[in-house]
Amino acid sequence: MSSKYEALKHECFEANIALNDLGLVIYTFGNVSAVDRNNKVFAIKPSGVAYEKLRPEDMVILDYDNTIIEGTLRPSSDTKTHAFLYKNWDHIGGIAHTHATYSVAWAQAQRDIPIFGTTHADHLTADIPCASPMGDALIEGDYEHNTGIQIIDCFKERGLSPKEVEMVLLGNHGPFAWGKTAAKAVYNSKVLETVAHMAYLTLQINPSAPRLKDSLIKKHYERKHGKDAYYGQ
């Protein structure tokens, strides 16, 4: 019997396979979820299952309170983070978490990724934020739920909009990205990893490299995202 969540499971499955195909994960690390706002549920990758063995029917369906609605496998260990973000940011349709090398390196260095070039400005006008490492009390508590709090608190403290800045680093941990769909969350994860790599190389070539000037930031962001955007067909 087909599930009423079949399309959602396929969306989630395809996004997880793309995450692996793009080289953003190692072994079974990393995950993508996709949300169904009408039914107030989301699909997420099962925990610890190798990507080459994944099937659409393996995706686990949960509500925003982490109750399993459908599925026989244990969901990703990061599920509570996804659920918290879906519950609090109602505009997002997909979330991705990776262990991509350069993104994680910046997170481990506890550094924001400076906006050095137009590739970065094509996607956001701010430095990519790195949230402070989680405090001990939160680590010892409901860790994955508190990871969601860590992300949202970082955006509130910095006055950032999750509609414009669709990615974040968590100090000593790694990257999360989101978007209107699961595929867009994967896209943003790849952009984040590429920008992280470029910024690393930039600082190797010139440790005093200047931040991209405001006029170029504005031009590149608005030609893709502004009211008079003209990039694409």
C-alpha positions in Angstrom: 0.0 0.0 0.0 1.4 3.4 -0.9 1.8 6.0 1.8 0.2 9.4 1.6 3.8 10.7 2.4 5.3 8.9 -0.6 6.1 12.2 -2.5 7.7 13.6 0.7 9.8 10.5 1.2 11.0 10.7 -2.4 11.9 14.3 -2.0 13.9 13.6 1.1 15.6 10.5 -0.4 16.7 12.4 -3.5 18.1 15.2 -1.4 20.1 12.9 0.8 21.5 11.1 -2.3 22.5 14.4 -3.8 24.2 15.4 -0.5 26.4 12.3 -0.9 26.9 12.7 -4.6 28.2 16.2 -4.1 30.9 14.9 -1.7 29.5 16.8 1.3 29.3 13.8 3.6 31.6 10.9 4.7 30.3 7.4 5.4 26.9 7.8 7.0 27.4 11.3 8.4 25.1 14.1 7.4 21.4 14.3 6.8 18.6 16.1 4.9 15.0 16.6 5.8 12.0 17.8 3.8 8.8 19.2 5.4 5.1 18.9 4.5 3.6 22.1 6.0 0.0 21.1 5.2 0.2 17.9 7.3 2.7 19.4 9.8 5.2 16.6 9.4 8.7 16.1 7.9 10.7 13.3 6.4 14.3 12.6 7.4 17.1 10.1 6.7 17.3 7.1 9.1 20.3 7.1 11.4 23.5 5.3 10.4 22.3 3.8 7.1 24.8 3.9 4.3 23.8 6.1 1.4 24.2 3.3 -1.2 21.7 1.2 0.8 19.1 4.0 1.3 15.6 3.6 -0.2 12.8 6.1 -0.4 10.7 3.9 1.9 13.4 4.1 4.6 12.7 7.8 5.2 11.1 8.4 8.6 8.1 10.7 9.0 7.8 12.7 12.2 5.8 15.6 13.5 7.3 18.8 14.9 7.4 17.3 18.4 9.5 14.4 17.2 6.8 11.8 17.3 7.3 9.1 14.6 4.2 9.1 12.3 5.5 6.5 9.9 8.7 4.4 9.5 10.3 1.4 11.1 13.9 2.8 11.4 15.4 5.1 13.9 15.5 8.7 12.5 18.7 10.7 12.3 20.4 11.6 15.6 19.9 15.3 14.5 16.2 15.0 14.1 15.3 17.2 17.1 17.4 20.0 15.6 15.4 19.8 12.4 12.1 19.6 14.3 12.9 22.7 16.4 13.8 24.7 13.3 10.7 23.7 11.4 8.5 24.6 14.4 10.1 28.1 14.8 10.9 29.1 11.2 7.7 28.4 9.3 9.1 29.6 5.9 11.7 26.8 5.5 11.0 23.6 3.5 14.2 21.7 3.9 17.2 21.4 6.2 20.6 19.9 5.6 23.5 19.1 7.9 26.9 18.0 6.6 30.4 17.2 7.8 32.0 18.9 4.7 35.7 19.5 5.3 36.1 23.3 4.8 32.8 24.2 6.4 33.7 22.1 9.5 37.2 23.5 9.6 35.8 27.1 9.9 33.4 25.8 12.6 36.3 24.2 14.5 38.2 27.5 14.2 35.1 29.2 15.6 35.3 31.8 12.9 32.7 33.5 10.7 33.5 33.2 7.0 34.2 36.7 5.8 32.5 37.9 2.6 35.6 38.1 0.3 34.1 37.7 -3.1 31.1 37.8 -5.4 30.4 34.1 -5.2 29.6 34.7 -1.5 27.7 37.9 -2.4 25.6 36.1 -5.0 23.9 34.2 -2.1 24.0 36.5 1.0 25.3 39.9 2.0 26.7 39.0 5.4 29.6 37.0 6.7 28.5 33.4 7.2 28.0 33.3 11.0 29.6 30.9 13.3 27.6 30.4 16.5 29.5 30.2 19.8 30.1 26.6 21.0 27.3 25.3 23.2 27.5 25.7 26.9 28.1 22.7 29.2 24.6 22.8 30.7 23.0 22.7 27.2 25.4 19.9 26.1 24.4 17.8 29.1 20.7 18.5 28.5 18.6 17.7 25.4 21.6 18.3 23.1 20.0 18.0 19.7 17.0 20.1 20.7 19.4 22.7 22.2 21.3 22.7 18.9 18.2 24.2 17.3 18.1 26.8 20.1 21.8 27.6 19.5 21.1 28.3 15.8 18.1 30.5 16.5 19.7 32.4 19.3 22.7 33.2 17.1 20.4 34.7 14.5 18.5 36.7 17.1 21.7 38.0 18.7 23.2 39.1 15.4 20.0 40.5 13.9 20.2 38.1 10.9 17.2 37.0 8.8 17.1 33.2 8.1 15.3 34.2 4.9 18.4 35.8 3.6 21.2 34.0 5.5 20.3 30.3 4.8 23.3 28.8 6.4 25.2 28.7 9.7 28.3 27.2 11.3 28.1 25.8 14.9 31.3 26.3 16.8 33.4 23.1 17.1 30.5 21.2 15.3 29.7 22.0 11.7 27.3 23.5 9.2 23.5 23.6 8.8 21.8 25.0 5.8 18.1 25.4 4.8 15.9 26.6 2.0 12.4 26.5 0.5 12.9 22.9 -0.5 15.2 20.0 0.6 17.0 20.4 -2.8 17.6 24.1 -2.0 19.0 23.1 1.4 21.5 20.8 -0.4 22.3 23.6 -2.9 23.1 26.0 0.0 25.2 23.3 1.7 27.3 23.0 -1.4 27.6 26.8 -1.7 28.6 27.0 1.9 31.4 24.4 1.4 32.6 26.1 -1.7 32.7 29.6 -0.2 34.5 28.1 2.9 37.1 26.6 0.7 37.6 29.8 -1.3 37.9 31.9 1.9 40.5 29.5 3.3 42.6 29.8 0.1 42.1 33.6 0.0 43.6 33.9 3.5 46.5 31.6 2.6 47.4 33.8 -0.4 46.8 37.1 1.5 46.2 36.9 5.3 45.2 40.6 5.1 42.7 40.2 2.2 40.1 42.9 2.4 36.3 42.3 2.7 34.4 42.7 -0.5 33.3 46.3 -0.9 29.7 47.2 -0.2 28.9 48.3 -3.8 29.8 44.9 -5.2 28.0 43.1 -2.4 24.8 45.0 -3.2 25.2 44.6 -7.0 25.7 40.8 -6.9 23.1 40.1 -4.3 20.4 42.3 -5.9 20.9 41.1 -9.4 19.9 37.6 -8.2 17.5 38.4 -5.4 16.4 42.1 -5.6 13.1 43.4 -6.9 14.7 44.1 -10.3 16.7 40.9 -10.4 17.8 39.9 -13.9 19.9 36.8 -13.4 18.5 33.6 -15.1 15.7 33.0 -17.5 
